[in-house]
Amino acid sequence: MSTMTSRQRMLTALTGGVPDRLPVTTHHVMLSFLDKYFNGISYPEFFDRFGLDAYTWIVPYKPDTAKGEYFDPEQTFIHPLDHTHRVVSDNWRIEAETLPDPEYRTTRYRFVTPDGTLSMVLQGNIYTDWVVEPLIKEKRDIDLIAKWVTHPKIDVEAVNRAADAFGERGLIRGHICYFDIYGQPGCWQDAVELVGTERLILETYDDPEWVHEVCRVLQARKKTFIASLAGARYDLLELGGGAASSTVISPKLFDQFVAPYDSELIALAHQVGQRIVYHTCGGMMPILERIADMQPDAMETFTPADMGGDVRLAEAKQRIGQRACMIGGFDQFHFFVGCTPEQTRAEVRRCFEEAGTNGGYILSPSDHFFEADLPLLEAFADEARRCSYG
């Protein structure tokens, strides 16, 4: 088989085919990691440094000026990973207030509408951010969101310029829009960030119709975004999130509050010519077929049990490997730090032997990593490149 470009290799796997060798990549490359280990090199430079099949992430929003939307003039940071610039209006303004905290960066965000103001508190460090005060405190807060929240669209031209510039180096990835400031691409998963995990689960028993209402409001915004994707030359768009994993909710709740909403989004994405990868960091084994039934083009992250997941990779391949491309499965916590290169290589081979049969598999760490011994990263990439289908 002739040598493929990185883009050809990963697209072949995404469509269930057998590439020239095992595609090998990583999920998001954390800014803190690049700063600590490489003095802040760029994402393409990182992929080139290790000979990985590359992603470039871009989610450039475009305001609907006819509806009075515009880019948030108060936004002070545009993440270089996806270039997302918040979309606001005179009826949906976002204000930020820095709060004193001895340990973490802490910010209160206010969402100002003509009918009232909502607020949330976010904390963070160099690695990540998290919600400490959810936005939705009273049930009717969802009415303000439904009435006034902006509905960003994609800037098709910006995506296509990125695709032209990236060429055959790899895939253009993005994600379905999530709630301003902090959220997740899936409907239930977005709701968890606005309401709180424990409260939202309890409300599925106490007031299920209200939970459905929250999911419908968030889904409507995502539908607007997806409808705008026609003509954008994405290779893969992420939906889902860890809050719908089987280590957080039951399969029954997945059937009731996740699948009905996200399956509609996947179908809509397919109508406008886009591929979807469904992201589940956490437990997957009890819901593998349920995820595949939503008909995503790919599924990730296949987190091993030693990392807090539950995935048995060979069994997962046997159960759903012909229905969707599998991405992930590699244990980065134990094989990027504190082991020998030979052990890292053995883990690569295990993943290839268990999930790479007949193609349809892209080797990747199971989601993010924040630390790594560089010789182990080199062993990871090198051994994957040796995994041939010839």
Secondary structure, 3 states (H helix, E strand, C coil): CCCCCHHHHHHHHHCCCCCCECCECCCCCCHHHHHHHHCCCCHHHHHHHHCCCEEEECCCEECCHHHCEEECCCCCCCCCCCCCCCEEECCEEEEEEEECCCCCEEEEEEEEECCEEEEEEEEECCCCEEEEECCCCCCCHHHHHHHHCCCCEECHHHHHHHHHHHHHHEEEEEECCCCCCCCCCCHHHHHHHHHCHHHHHHHHHHCHHHHHHHHHHHHHHHHHHHHCCCCCCCCEEEEECHHHCCCCCCHHHHHHHHHHHHHHHHHHHHHCCCCEEEECCCCCHHHHHHHHHCCCCEEECCCEHHHCCCECHHHHHHHHCCCCEEEEEECHHHHCCCCCHHHHHHHHHHHHHHHCCCCCEEEEECCCCCCCCHHHHHHHHHHHHCCECC
